[in-house]
Amino acid sequence: MQYHAHIFFDLEDEQEIICLREHLLHIFPKRIFVGRLLNRAVGPLPKPMFQLEYENVDADYVHQMLSQECLGFSVLIHPILDHEIEAHTTYATWLGVPLELYLDKL
């Protein structure tokens, strides 16, 4: 199974999130994809963010590292499923403050 983790931020925190993203690029193995910053809301996601993509084998490690490194940020972790609403709700995990998603855009 594959997963996405979305690390959300406010634009005034852009310098901090740039540093966090760079740090994650250095601590995660290359098989964990660290995406680019998106400085706007996209689809069901309500705030600027960047995304991680990884396999089930790395899920515990990624969750642990995000729990330690992303303090103060909202992080949505969800599996990649055919049923997107269930992936983003029933099977989703939040670190930090959960955000309201625009589920009508799924």
N, C-alpha and C positions, 0 to 999 in steps of 0.2 A: 504494500500500500504506500502511496505517496502522500505527502503533507505539504501544506503551505503554512507559513507563519507570517503574519503581517504586523509590523512594528509601526504604530501610528505616532504622529508628532504634530505639534503646532508649528507654524512657520517661524515664530519667534525663537523656537528651539532648534533651528536648522543647523547651526554650528555644532551643537551637542550631538545631534543625530548623525551628522557627517562623521564625527569622531567615533561614535558607537558603531556605525556601519563599517568603518575602516578597521576597527578593533575586531569585529566579528569576522571580517575577511581574513584576518591573521590567525585567529584561534580555531576557526572551523577548517576541516579538511576540504580539499578542492571539490569533493563529490557533493558537498552542501552548497547549493547555488545561493549567492547573496545578490539580490537584484539591485537595480539603480533606484535612486530616490525619485519618487513621484510627488511633486509639490502641489498636488490637488487631489480632491476626492475622485475616485474612479469606481464606476459600477455600484455595487452595494456597499462599498467602503466609504465611510463618512468623513475621513480626514486624510491629509497627506500621509504617505507611508513608504516603506520599502518592504520587500517580500523575500522570504527564504523558501527554497524548495528542497525537499529531502525525502529519503526513503525511510520506511519503518525501522530499518536496522539502526538508524541514527536518531530516532524519535526521542528516546529517553535522554540522550546526551544533549540534544538541541534544547529540549524543555528545561533541563537543569541549567544549562548555560544562559538561556534567556531569563530564567528566574533570577539568576545572579547579576546579569549584566544590564538588564533593561528596567531597572528600578525607576519608577516615576513615569514610565511609558505604558500605554495600553497595548497589549499584544494579543492578537487573535490567532489561535492555532486550530487548524481544521484539516481533516482528511480530504483527499480528492475523490469525490463520489459522483456518480451519474446524477443523483438527486442533490442539487446544489443547496436547496433550502435546508435539508437535513444536515448536510455537511457543515453549513454555517451556523446551525442552531443546536440540534440534538447532539451532534458529535463534536461540537466545538468546545474548546477550552480557552478561557481568558486568563491572562496574567495582568495584574494591575486593574484599573477601572474598566469594566465592560462598556462598550459603546453601542449605541443603537445603529444597526445596519439597515440599509435601504433594500430590504428583501424583495420588494417589488421589481427591482432591477436585475434579479437573478433569472 
